[in-house]
Amino acid sequence: MMPYDLIREGLVALLLVFVLTVALAGFLSSPDEPPLTLQQYAQQNPVGFVTTAMKELSGTSIIAQYGPPYNQGTGSVQSIGPISLQQAAGVTIPIDVAHVYVLDPLAIAAQSDPQVATALQMFTQAEAQQQAAWESTYTKALGTATGSNGHVVVPNGDDGPLPALMDHLLTLGTSGALDGLLLSSGGFYQNDFTKPLLFLSEDALPTKAAQFNLLGSQWGVMNETGNYPGQAWLWLYTFWYQVPPYNTSTNADALVLVTMGILTALLTLFPYLPLLNRLPYYLGVHRLIWREYYHDVRVEAHRSADTSPAPVP
């Protein structure tokens, strides 16, 4: 008998694995791209940032017209026949995009900047028709706008206080302040990225995803940035988005949800469904897989028959 210290060897092995993990993590790092932030978006594409902000302000963005769980819109509501689980659940994360992404951040900035306060007051106190006219003029001007030194330069027009407001909102974006404002939830943990992600999903995320072939139309949910394998187990879900009628339907998500629900139910109930639970035996696939085993069984059976003693007459 030899003494054996299992605890000591376990601790040594754990320590070696820990050191190796830290060393390799520091040397190889992560294969993923760094997270996309509002600050990065505003710095790299100021015109795109301001254009998205204007869509939020005017209520023409995808999120503004989305529907539940964010608002009462119908732009992205999906259903199966007359049934819509999305509408049945209702608005559970209410987001007033004009206030959340534009007016509220500017209102905070206005507390220490008289020029922003004046421009914001001019806009908010104007009639809805006047606001819409300013928004239309400024949005059209953004079509020929250029970004220069952290500012967006647009042709002169009757767009009221919007150039000043959007210029300051861009400053909040490029400084990183807007990221912090949108993460503030009033709770102890400030880690709800819903609002920043919704803003980025208008333009920044689709543009970035297309560069890495990560769009849904590119089987993106299965891909990974760089030459690394993605989540291959998700092929069963993404497959449906590539074939009719799913790839042309406005209710594709709902259809895929129902399809996967039915398939999952069949898989769960398979052992209890008559005829279906006998299907493996009828197909005989197991015999193909275990063909060597069945061959050995037959050989052994023949060998036993050949070596068995003859019956006594």
Rosetta silent file (secondary structure, phi, psi, omega in degrees, C-alpha in Angstrom):
SEQUENCE: MMPYDLIREGLVALLLVFVLTVALAGFLSSPDEPPLTLQQYAQQNPVGFVTTAMKELSGTSIIAQYGPPYNQGTGSVQSIGPISLQQAAGVTIPIDVAHVYVLDPLAIAAQSDPQVATALQMFTQAEAQQQAAWESTYTKALGTATGSNGHVVVPNGDDGPLPALMDHLLTLGTSGALDGLLLSSGGFYQNDFTKPLLFLSEDALPTKAAQFNLLGSQWGVMNETGNYPGQAWLWLYTFWYQVPPYNTSTNADALVLVTMGILTALLTLFPYLPLLNRLPYYLGVHRLIWREYYHDVRVEAHRSADTSPAPVP
SCORE:     score description
SCORE:     0.000 S_00000001
   1 L     0.000  135.748  179.891    0.000    0.000    0.000 S_00000001
   2 L  -115.712  138.614  177.562    1.288    3.453   -0.936 S_00000001
   3 L   -64.839  142.175 -176.342    0.190    6.724    0.725 S_00000001
   4 L  -140.968  117.037 -178.185   -1.944    8.881   -1.601 S_00000001
   5 L  -100.314   92.070 -177.292   -2.910   12.503   -0.901 S_00000001
   6 H   -66.119  -39.222 -177.934   -5.932   13.129   -3.139 S_00000001
   7 H   -64.972  -43.500 -178.949   -6.627   16.620   -1.739 S_00000001
   8 H   -63.017  -47.060 -179.360   -3.071   17.819   -2.343 S_00000001
   9 H   -65.722  -35.810  177.518   -2.973   16.559   -5.922 S_00000001
  10 H   -64.041  -41.600  179.534   -6.429   18.015   -6.608 S_00000001
  11 H   -67.475  -39.611  178.208   -5.354   21.454   -5.368 S_00000001
  12 H   -63.795  -43.631  179.164   -2.147   21.336   -7.412 S_00000001
  13 H   -64.102  -41.392  178.942   -4.095   20.368  -10.552 S_00000001
  14 H   -63.240  -42.023  179.555   -6.653   23.120   -9.927 S_00000001
  15 H   -64.415  -42.565  179.672   -3.898   25.701   -9.462 S_00000001
  16 H   -63.979  -41.840  178.521   -2.136   24.631  -12.660 S_00000001
  17 H   -64.574  -40.474  179.359   -5.373   24.809  -14.661 S_00000001
  18 H   -62.426  -47.871 -179.782   -6.126   28.259  -13.228 S_00000001
  19 H   -62.845  -42.524  179.940   -2.688   29.628  -14.103 S_00000001
  20 H   -64.593  -40.410  179.871   -2.853   28.103  -17.584 S_00000001
  21 H   -63.696  -45.908 -179.952   -6.339   29.544  -18.185 S_00000001
  22 H   -64.106  -42.297 -178.832   -5.326   33.052  -17.130 S_00000001
  23 H   -64.702  -45.201 -179.445   -2.132   32.917  -19.202 S_00000001
  24 H   -68.618  -37.259  178.201   -3.863   31.700  -22.349 S_00000001
  25 H   -63.333  -39.722  178.638   -6.722   34.198  -21.907 S_00000001
  26 H   -71.208  -30.896 -177.685   -4.219   37.041  -21.653 S_00000001
  27 H   -83.390  -44.478 -175.415   -2.211   35.821  -24.633 S_00000001
  28 H   -92.542  -26.143 -178.311   -5.008   34.799  -27.003 S_00000001
  29 L    61.403 -164.105 -178.838   -7.768   37.100  -25.748 S_00000001
  30 L   -99.641  142.550  178.804  -11.309   36.692  -27.033 S_00000001
  31 L   -76.092   -8.380 -175.897  -12.104   36.045  -30.711 S_00000001
  32 L   -80.232  154.825  175.212  -15.178   38.253  -30.473 S_00000001
  33 L   -71.115  150.114  176.320  -15.392   41.829  -31.631 S_00000001
  34 L   -62.774  152.079 -177.275  -15.478   44.504  -28.905 S_00000001
  35 L   -62.704  143.965  178.148  -19.013   45.587  -27.971 S_00000001
  36 L   -85.740  128.339 -178.628  -20.629   48.289  -30.098 S_00000001
  37 L  -118.690  164.493  175.174  -21.570   51.376  -28.095 S_00000001
  38 H   -62.581  -36.126  178.501  -23.450   54.581  -28.795 S_00000001
  39 H   -62.016  -45.767  178.737  -20.198   56.465  -28.322 S_00000001
  40 H   -63.604  -42.131  179.207  -18.481   54.406  -31.002 S_00000001
  41 H   -62.345  -45.667 -178.701  -21.437   54.817  -33.349 S_00000001
  42 H   -65.801  -36.045 -178.554  -21.562   58.595  -32.842 S_00000001
  43 H   -73.935  -39.628 -175.438  -17.815   58.953  -33.362 S_00000001
  44 H   -85.324  -28.947 -178.080  -17.582   56.776  -36.464 S_00000001
  45 L  -141.140   72.105 -176.650  -20.845   57.767  -38.154 S_00000001
  46 H   -61.252  -36.663  179.561  -22.115   61.109  -36.820 S_00000001
  47 H   -66.845  -42.122  177.634  -24.563   61.603  -39.707 S_00000001
  48 H   -63.586  -39.152  178.156  -26.031   58.141  -39.156 S_00000001
  49 H   -61.449  -49.337 -178.812  -26.305   58.806  -35.427 S_00000001
  50 H   -66.964  -37.913  178.005  -28.171   62.077  -35.908 S_00000001
  51 H   -61.182  -43.109  177.556  -30.378   60.558  -38.633 S_00000001
  52 H   -64.446  -41.763  178.763  -31.405   57.765  -36.271 S_00000001
  53 H   -61.750  -37.472  178.839  -32.038   60.277  -33.489 S_00000001
  54 H   -67.628  -36.182  176.462  -34.282   62.286  -35.814 S_00000001
  55 H   -63.863  -37.787  178.160  -36.299   59.173  -36.649 S_00000001
  56 H   -66.909  -42.330 -178.398  -36.815   58.605  -32.942 S_00000001
  57 H   -65.817  -40.006 -177.353  -37.843   62.204  -32.401 S_00000001
  58 H   -85.915   -6.535  178.477  -40.293   62.250  -35.298 S_00000001
  59 L    76.669   23.746 -179.565  -41.720   58.802  -34.463 S_00000001
  60 L  -106.841    3.845 -179.069  -40.772   57.267  -37.817 S_00000001
  61 L   -76.162  166.837  178.423  -38.203   54.761  -36.542 S_00000001
  62 L   -62.139  -44.109 -178.340  -38.745   51.014  -36.458 S_00000001
  63 L   -67.524  -36.313 -179.792  -38.927   50.994  -32.657 S_00000001
  64 L   -62.363  -31.198 -178.232  -41.363   53.929  -32.591 S_00000001
  65 L  -107.428   10.514 -170.167  -43.806   51.936  -34.714 S_00000001
  66 L   -62.925  -54.592 -173.413  -42.838   48.492  -33.417 S_00000001
  67 L   110.803 -166.652  179.059  -45.709   47.582  -31.125 S_00000001
  68 L   -57.847  143.914   10.126  -45.676   45.424  -27.972 S_00000001
  69 L   -93.116   11.887 -173.024  -43.731   45.107  -25.752 S_00000001
  70 L   -99.568  -34.374 -178.280  -42.531   48.704  -26.314 S_00000001
  71 L  -159.682 -172.447 -176.748  -45.586   50.661  -27.462 S_00000001
  72 L   -94.927   14.933  178.533  -49.025   50.368  -29.041 S_00000001
  73 L   -68.460  176.156 -179.390  -47.754   50.438  -32.626 S_00000001
  74 L  -129.810    7.087 -173.866  -48.424   47.708  -35.163 S_00000001
  75 L   -62.009  -32.847 -177.394  -45.339   47.885  -37.394 S_00000001
  76 L  -125.245   24.522  178.868  -43.770   44.646  -36.133 S_00000001
  77 L   -77.969  129.686  179.364  -46.752   42.828  -34.660 S_00000001
  78 L  -117.253  152.417 -177.495  -46.872   39.171  -35.727 S_00000001
  79 L  -154.042  162.201  171.953  -49.715   36.707  -35.443 S_00000001
  80 E  -114.724  102.210 -173.729  -50.939   33.289  -36.447 S_00000001
  81 L    65.308 -130.169  179.813  -54.359   33.888  -37.916 S_00000001
  82 L   -86.214   -1.526 -173.872  -56.323   36.005  -35.436 S_00000001
  83 E   -99.863  125.708  176.156  -54.039   35.105  -32.516 S_00000001
  84 L  -129.251  105.761  177.223  -51.149   37.384  -31.567 S_00000001
  85 H   -63.283  -30.161 -179.811  -49.250   36.440  -28.433 S_00000001
  86 H   -62.710  -47.556  179.000  -47.369   39.704  -28.796 S_00000001
  87 H   -73.021  -32.259  178.786  -50.500   41.806  -28.436 S_00000001
  88 H   -64.132  -37.054  178.588  -51.919   39.503  -25.791 S_00000001
  89 H   -71.185  -30.709  176.684  -48.861   40.120  -23.600 S_00000001
  90 L    80.062 -171.240 -178.276  -49.226   43.880  -24.107 S_00000001
  91 L   -84.455  106.252 -178.709  -46.755   46.669  -23.471 S_00000001
  92 L  -106.472  -17.837  176.457  -44.414   45.422  -20.764 S_00000001
  93 L  -128.006   73.887 -175.499  -41.388   47.636  -21.518 S_00000001
  94 L   -63.990  128.243  179.625  -42.918   51.027  -22.362 S_00000001
  95 L  -135.602  113.700  172.325  -40.518   53.270  -24.278 S_00000001
  96 L   -89.119   97.906 -168.252  -41.415   56.731  -25.538 S_00000001
  97 H   -60.310  -36.884 -179.023  -38.609   56.964  -28.076 S_00000001
  98 H   -62.526  -42.230 -179.642  -38.751   60.735  -28.569 S_00000001
  99 H   -76.674  -45.058 -174.518  -38.295   61.359  -24.848 S_00000001
 100 H   -63.199  -44.486 -171.190  -35.949   58.466  -24.071 S_00000001
 101 H   -96.921  -18.911 -175.394  -33.441   59.073  -26.866 S_00000001
 102 H  -127.205  -63.959 -169.667  -33.682   62.827  -27.507 S_00000001
 103 H   -68.254  -43.981 -178.029  -35.748   65.050  -25.227 S_00000001
 104 H   -67.120  -45.335  175.801  -34.880   63.567  -21.821 S_00000001
 105 H   -61.002  -38.734  178.857  -31.078   63.512  -22.388 S_00000001
 106 H   -68.816  -32.996  178.103  -31.240   67.075  -23.716 S_00000001
 107 H   -64.533  -36.391  176.661  -33.333   68.124  -20.718 S_00000001
 108 H   -68.258  -42.476  177.947  -30.572   66.917  -18.414 S_00000001
 109 H   -64.857  -32.336 -178.278  -27.967   68.786  -20.464 S_00000001
 110 H   -65.502  -19.851 -179.606  -30.168   71.908  -20.423 S_00000001
 111 L   -66.191  -23.235 -179.535  -29.785   72.132  -16.657 S_00000001
 112 L  -121.842    3.416 -178.758  -26.194   73.344  -17.113 S_00000001
 113 L  -132.455  104.388 -177.341  -26.326   74.804  -20.634 S_00000001
 114 H   -60.180  -34.427 -179.559  -28.575   77.866  -21.210 S_00000001
 115 H   -66.060  -41.586  176.939  -28.325   77.578  -25.021 S_00000001
 116 H   -66.166  -39.670  179.753  -29.610   74.017  -24.969 S_00000001
 117 H   -61.638  -41.602 -179.994  -32.329   75.041  -22.528 S_00000001
 118 H   -66.994  -46.201 -179.653  -33.487   77.825  -24.849 S_00000001
 119 H   -64.562  -39.719  179.940  -33.484   75.629  -27.957 S_00000001
 120 H   -67.623  -40.143  178.109  -35.264   72.796  -26.148 S_00000001
 121 H   -64.685  -38.521  178.940  -37.914   75.140  -24.780 S_00000001
 122 H   -63.019  -39.990 -178.637  -38.469   76.560  -28.247 S_00000001
 123 H   -73.190  -48.589 -174.749  -39.028   73.097  -29.680 S_00000001
 124 H   -68.271  -27.579 -179.031  -41.204   71.632  -26.918 S_00000001
 125 L   -89.640   -6.630  178.169  -43.472   74.684  -26.732 S_00000001
 126 L   -74.610  155.328  177.665  -44.041   74.826  -30.483 S_00000001
 127 L   -68.182  156.288 -176.938  -47.244   73.407  -31.927 S_00000001
 128 H   -58.203  -36.817  179.749  -47.195   69.849  -33.248 S_00000001
 129 H   -65.362  -40.924  178.871  -47.571   71.085  -36.842 S_00000001
 130 H   -67.296  -41.437  177.112  -44.567   73.364  -36.471 S_00000001
 131 H   -59.230  -44.221 -179.703  -42.496   70.581  -34.901 S_00000001
 132 H   -62.781  -38.251  179.419  -43.365   68.273  -37.795 S_00000001
 133 H   -65.679  -44.897  177.010  -42.333   70.945  -40.328 S_00000001
 134 H   -60.480  -44.860 -178.684  -38.967   71.459  -38.624 S_00000001
 135 H   -62.085  -41.336 -179.915  -38.411   67.706  -38.438 S_00000001
 136 H   -65.067  -44.410 -179.242  -39.240   67.228  -42.115 S_00000001
 137 H   -64.173  -45.203 -177.282  -36.905   70.031  -43.228 S_00000001
 138 H   -69.174  -38.195  179.117  -34.021   68.893  -41.052 S_00000001
 139 H   -63.362  -41.420  176.526  -34.425   65.226  -42.027 S_00000001
 140 H   -63.894  -38.788  179.909  -34.248   66.139  -45.712 S_00000001
 141 H   -65.680  -28.495  179.524  -31.153   68.247  -45.066 S_00000001
 142 H   -65.764  -19.438  178.333  -29.450   65.241  -43.444 S_00000001
 143 H   -63.809  -24.791  179.113  -29.463   63.586  -46.868 S_00000001
 144 H  -118.829   17.138 -177.200  -26.638   65.903  -47.925 S_00000001
 145 L   -76.710  158.363  176.407  -25.077   66.402  -44.492 S_00000001
 146 E  -131.658  150.393  176.502  -21.422   65.817  -43.703 S_00000001
 147 E   -98.570  132.654 -177.581  -19.637   64.998  -40.462 S_00000001
 148 E  -148.444  119.678  175.016  -16.741   67.212  -39.447 S_00000001
 149 L    53.062   44.311  177.059  -14.824   67.367  -36.128 S_00000001
 150 L    78.377   13.930  179.188  -17.599   65.786  -34.106 S_00000001
 151 E  -131.377  158.003  176.200  -20.343   67.908  -35.659 S_00000001
 152 E  -108.702  124.202 -178.719  -22.883   67.428  -38.429 S_00000001
 153 E  -102.641  120.701 -179.799  -22.996   70.163  -41.052 S_00000001
 154 L  -121.593  154.169  176.096  -26.337   70.557  -42.863 S_00000001
 155 L   -61.789  149.936  178.957  -27.506   73.118  -45.436 S_00000001
 156 L   -65.362  141.689  179.889  -29.335   76.102  -44.009 S_00000001
 157 L  -167.779  177.353 -179.450  -33.105   75.755  -43.879 S_00000001
 158 L   -84.552   72.325 -178.649  -36.215   76.421  -41.847 S_00000001
 159 L  -115.784   16.070  172.372  -35.491   73.730  -39.263 S_00000001
 160 L    57.364 -135.447 -176.762  -35.849   75.845  -36.124 S_00000001
 161 L   -86.599    2.507 -174.474  -33.809   74.757  -33.077 S_00000001
 162 H   -61.631  -40.262  177.993  -33.147   71.239  -34.358 S_00000001
 163 H   -57.179  -42.405 -179.852  -29.565   71.862  -35.599 S_00000001
 164 H   -67.981  -41.712 -178.954  -28.552   73.089  -32.147 S_00000001
 165 H   -66.062  -46.592 -178.573  -30.380   70.274  -30.359 S_00000001
 166 H   -68.448  -32.814  177.974  -29.018   67.522  -32.572 S_00000001
 167 H   -64.958  -39.734  179.518  -25.513   68.962  -32.402 S_00000001
 168 H   -73.934  -35.001  176.450  -25.583   68.797  -28.609 S_00000001
 169 H   -63.416  -37.841  176.783  -27.122   65.321  -28.655 S_00000001
 170 H   -63.918  -37.178  176.612  -24.231   64.250  -30.889 S_00000001
 171 H   -63.144  -40.887  176.254  -21.832   65.712  -28.313 S_00000001
 172 H   -62.381  -37.371 -179.837  -23.516   63.595  -25.632 S_00000001
 173 H   -69.226  -48.649 -177.114  -23.105   60.572  -27.887 S_00000001
 174 H   -67.562  -26.141  179.851  -19.436   61.090  -28.773 S_00000001
 175 H   -81.829  -14.332 -176.955  -18.521   61.761  -25.138 S_00000001
 176 L    90.603   -3.333 -178.187  -20.129   58.527  -23.941 S_00000001
 177 H   -66.053  -35.665 -177.774  -22.600   60.379  -21.723 S_00000001
 178 H   -66.311  -34.159  175.453  -25.605   59.085  -23.670 S_00000001
 179 H   -57.888  -46.325 -179.715  -24.547   55.489  -23.002 S_00000001
 180 H   -66.108  -39.472 -179.164  -24.661   56.185  -19.280 S_00000001
 181 H   -64.939  -39.704 -177.914  -27.975   58.028  -19.442 S_00000001
 182 H   -76.742  -20.273  177.199  -29.705   55.208  -21.299 S_00000001
 183 H   -83.699  -17.292 -179.127  -28.346   52.582  -18.903 S_00000001
 184 L   -68.089  120.024 -177.019  -29.738   54.404  -15.883 S_00000001
 185 L  -118.177   -2.541 -179.410  -32.777   52.466  -14.702 S_00000001
 186 L    87.180   -9.309  178.716  -33.316   53.822  -11.204 S_00000001
 187 L   -97.410 -178.950 -179.121  -32.347   50.506   -9.619 S_00000001
 188 L   -70.094  -43.518 -178.988  -29.197   49.380   -7.865 S_00000001
 189 L   -92.107  122.155 -179.019  -27.894   47.403  -10.852 S_00000001
 190 L  -104.202   69.582 -176.513  -27.363   49.531  -13.956 S_00000001
 191 L  -135.830   27.660  176.776  -27.006   46.781  -16.545 S_00000001
 192 L   -93.525  106.478 -175.268  -30.183   46.903  -18.622 S_00000001
 193 L   -93.535   15.836 -176.571  -28.953   47.428  -22.192 S_00000001
 194 H   -58.614  -51.222 -175.431  -32.422   47.372  -23.753 S_00000001
 195 H   -65.440  -47.573  176.489  -32.578   51.072  -24.637 S_00000001
 196 H   -61.003  -39.608 -178.837  -29.064   51.381  -26.144 S_00000001
 197 H   -66.261  -37.942  179.091  -29.561   48.173  -28.131 S_00000001
 198 H   -65.371  -39.484  177.910  -32.884   49.330  -29.547 S_00000001
 199 H   -65.104  -44.931 -179.249  -31.306   52.586  -30.706 S_00000001
 200 H   -68.100  -27.202 -177.730  -28.356   50.741  -32.283 S_00000001
 201 L   -69.874  -13.574  178.808  -30.683   48.226  -33.938 S_00000001
 202 L   -68.028  -40.470 -174.697  -32.056   50.940  -36.213 S_00000001
 203 L  -146.190  -46.639 -171.735  -28.864   51.272  -38.258 S_00000001
 204 H   -64.518  -48.670 -177.771  -25.586   50.590  -36.451 S_00000001
 205 H   -66.122  -46.580  177.005  -26.110   46.911  -35.583 S_00000001
 206 H   -59.339  -39.425  179.114  -27.463   45.833  -39.007 S_00000001
 207 H   -64.457  -43.981  179.749  -24.576   47.615  -40.727 S_00000001
 208 H   -67.445  -41.403 -178.990  -22.018   46.007  -38.438 S_00000001
 209 H   -64.449  -37.522  179.878  -23.653   42.576  -38.691 S_00000001
 210 H   -63.104  -32.820  179.663  -23.660   42.710  -42.501 S_00000001
 211 H   -65.407  -28.313 -178.851  -19.883   43.212  -42.487 S_00000001
 212 L  -107.068   13.413 -179.330  -19.457   39.904  -40.636 S_00000001
 213 L    56.723   45.076 -177.176  -22.228   38.032  -42.479 S_00000001
 214 L  -109.626    8.224  179.112  -24.295   37.843  -39.303 S_00000001
 215 L   -70.554  157.339  178.497  -27.667   38.941  -40.676 S_00000001
 216 H   -58.909  -35.682  178.137  -30.614   36.612  -40.405 S_00000001
 217 H   -70.591  -10.511  179.652  -30.677   36.289  -44.183 S_00000001
 218 H  -110.952   23.882 -175.614  -27.059   35.109  -43.949 S_00000001
 219 L    56.707   35.171 -171.743  -27.735   32.409  -41.329 S_00000001
 220 H   -57.978  -34.931 -175.809  -26.233   34.947  -38.973 S_00000001
 221 H   -65.856  -16.299  178.729  -27.424   33.411  -35.715 S_00000001
 222 H   -96.356   -9.242 -173.846  -25.213   30.388  -36.483 S_00000001
 223 L   -90.270  171.156  176.067  -22.135   32.392  -37.423 S_00000001
 224 L  -140.485  147.606  178.623  -19.271   33.790  -35.398 S_00000001
 225 L   -65.635  141.214 -177.995  -17.016   36.742  -36.118 S_00000001
 226 L    76.834 -166.757 -178.167  -13.745   35.701  -37.707 S_00000001
 227 L   -92.842   60.274 -179.687  -12.844   32.144  -38.615 S_00000001
 228 L  -127.249  145.027  179.032  -14.448   30.539  -35.604 S_00000001
 229 L   -67.375  145.358  178.454  -17.327   28.059  -35.450 S_00000001
 230 L   -99.544 -156.424 -176.914  -20.650   29.425  -34.353 S_00000001
 231 L   -86.615   81.368 -175.158  -23.654   27.872  -32.659 S_00000001
 232 H   -63.208  -24.062 -179.349  -24.221   25.001  -35.065 S_00000001
 233 H   -68.668  -10.907  179.447  -26.932   23.571  -32.836 S_00000001
 234 H   -87.226    2.178 -177.072  -29.128   26.516  -33.830 S_00000001
 235 H   -58.659  -33.594 -176.886  -29.387   25.348  -37.444 S_00000001
 236 H   -62.923  -31.149  178.792  -32.764   23.776  -36.743 S_00000001
 237 H   -82.216  -47.354 -176.061  -34.182   27.203  -35.891 S_00000001
 238 H   -71.785  -21.576  179.745  -32.440   29.276  -38.550 S_00000001
 239 H   -56.543  -42.261 -174.310  -33.217   26.710  -41.255 S_00000001
 240 H   -64.883  -29.672 -179.606  -36.870   27.714  -41.342 S_00000001
 241 H   -71.367  -10.140 -176.841  -36.034   31.356  -42.084 S_00000001
 242 H  -100.265   -5.552 -175.011  -34.344   30.294  -45.328 S_00000001
 243 L  -124.345  152.652  175.329  -37.245   28.381  -46.922 S_00000001
 244 L   -66.887  151.552   -2.206  -40.785   29.316  -48.026 S_00000001
 245 L   -87.928    3.360 -174.838  -43.167   30.357  -46.662 S_00000001
 246 H   -64.989  -40.967 -173.731  -41.099   31.525  -43.695 S_00000001
 247 H   -74.462   -6.175  177.717  -38.581   33.595  -45.674 S_00000001
 248 H  -120.058   -2.941 -175.769  -41.305   35.701  -47.295 S_00000001
 249 L   -88.752  142.837  174.990  -43.823   35.951  -44.469 S_00000001
 250 L   -77.793   -8.605  178.645  -44.225   39.019  -42.264 S_00000001
 251 L  -111.152   32.290 -173.156  -45.111   36.597  -39.463 S_00000001
 252 H   -58.811  -43.893 -178.293  -41.928   34.524  -39.814 S_00000001
 253 H   -62.174  -43.566  179.366  -41.004   34.637  -36.128 S_00000001
 254 H   -65.241  -39.945  179.064  -44.459   33.508  -35.051 S_00000001
 255 H   -64.481  -42.988  179.070  -44.483   30.743  -37.672 S_00000001
 256 H   -65.617  -38.908  178.379  -41.079   29.472  -36.578 S_00000001
 257 H   -60.195  -46.226 -179.922  -42.197   29.598  -32.931 S_00000001
 258 H   -67.179  -43.342  179.770  -45.256   27.471  -33.681 S_00000001
 259 H   -59.367  -47.981  179.812  -43.295   25.090  -35.917 S_00000001
 260 H   -68.048  -31.690  175.893  -40.616   24.494  -33.295 S_00000001
 261 H   -63.554  -43.335  179.152  -43.279   24.142  -30.622 S_00000001
 262 H   -65.568  -45.195 -179.701  -45.002   21.380  -32.596 S_00000001
 263 H   -63.910  -38.901  178.411  -41.722   19.595  -33.346 S_00000001
 264 H   -66.207  -40.415  177.879  -40.665   19.811  -29.709 S_00000001
 265 H   -63.805  -41.654  177.620  -44.009   18.421  -28.571 S_00000001
 266 H   -62.838  -40.669  179.143  -43.704   15.521  -31.033 S_00000001
 267 H   -64.964  -39.627 -179.633  -40.197   14.787  -29.796 S_00000001
 268 H   -68.801  -39.873 -176.050  -41.355   14.843  -26.169 S_00000001
 269 H   -91.385   -0.188 -174.849  -44.402   12.649  -26.797 S_00000001
 270 H   -51.495  -45.649 -177.677  -42.704   10.362  -29.316 S_00000001
 271 H   -64.653  -15.950 -174.695  -42.333    7.380  -26.938 S_00000001
 272 H  -108.047   -0.985 -177.714  -46.081    7.471  -26.178 S_00000001
 273 L   -91.111  121.949  179.680  -47.538    7.906  -29.666 S_00000001
 274 L   -57.855  148.997 -179.259  -48.845    4.672  -31.211 S_00000001
 275 L    70.091  -51.920 -179.667  -47.193    3.561  -34.464 S_00000001
 276 H   -62.658  -39.154 -178.081  -44.726    6.445  -34.315 S_00000001
 277 H   -70.857  -12.238  175.198  -42.958    4.956  -31.304 S_00000001
 278 H   -96.494   -2.150 -176.387  -42.467    1.738  -33.340 S_00000001
 279 H   -57.194  -42.793  178.779  -41.026    3.611  -36.296 S_00000001
 280 H   -58.674  -35.645  179.426  -37.367    2.966  -35.359 S_00000001
 281 H   -71.400  -37.768  178.887  -38.042   -0.771  -35.350 S_00000001
 282 H   -66.437  -40.183 -177.683  -39.821   -0.621  -38.700 S_00000001
 283 H   -74.527  -31.305  178.617  -37.013    1.381  -40.294 S_00000001
 284 L    70.234   22.265 -179.554  -34.302   -0.813  -38.834 S_00000001
 285 H   -62.576  -33.214 -178.393  -31.763    1.991  -38.677 S_00000001
 286 H   -63.576  -30.457  178.912  -30.449    0.580  -35.404 S_00000001
 287 H   -70.617  -31.358  175.974  -29.475   -2.607  -37.195 S_00000001
 288 H   -69.440  -41.394 -179.341  -27.394   -0.603  -39.646 S_00000001
 289 H   -68.271  -40.844 -177.137  -25.658    1.244  -36.822 S_00000001
 290 L  -101.054   31.198 -174.796  -25.089   -1.912  -34.787 S_00000001
 291 H   -61.427  -36.588  179.092  -24.379   -4.123  -37.788 S_00000001
 292 H   -64.585  -40.423  179.006  -21.041   -5.353  -36.392 S_00000001
 293 H   -62.407  -48.073 -178.742  -22.723   -6.367  -33.157 S_00000001
 294 H   -65.586  -32.167  176.473  -25.475   -8.300  -34.946 S_00000001
 295 H   -64.991  -44.058  179.227  -22.869   -9.922  -37.189 S_00000001
 296 H   -64.575  -37.233  178.983  -20.923  -11.126  -34.151 S_00000001
 297 H   -64.185  -42.670  179.516  -24.131  -12.442  -32.558 S_00000001
 298 H   -65.376  -42.309  178.797  -24.975  -14.446  -35.667 S_00000001
 299 H   -61.283  -44.135  179.966  -21.457  -15.850  -35.908 S_00000001
 300 H   -65.051  -36.928  179.043  -21.526  -16.850  -32.258 S_00000001
 301 H   -65.285  -43.250  177.620  -24.940  -18.473  -32.686 S_00000001
 302 H   -64.341  -39.711 -179.336  -23.700  -20.534  -35.638 S_00000001
 303 H   -64.733  -41.443  178.661  -20.572  -21.510  -33.751 S_00000001
 304 H   -65.373  -36.883  179.697  -22.608  -22.660  -30.755 S_00000001
 305 H   -68.528  -35.642 -178.156  -24.872  -24.693  -33.035 S_00000001
 306 H   -73.288  -30.386 -176.074  -21.918  -26.362  -34.745 S_00000001
 307 H   -95.341   -4.107 -179.566  -20.189  -27.314  -31.486 S_00000001
 308 L   -70.472  141.354 -178.466  -23.278  -28.534  -29.620 S_00000001
 309 L   -65.084  148.982  178.611  -23.295  -32.374  -28.976 S_00000001
 310 L   -68.725  147.097  179.900  -25.510  -34.547  -31.141 S_00000001
 311 L   -66.059  144.454  178.601  -28.743  -35.676  -29.474 S_00000001
 312 L   -75.934  125.947 -179.156  -28.752  -39.163  -27.907 S_00000001
 313 L   -68.074    0.000    0.000  -31.001  -41.533  -29.901 S_00000001
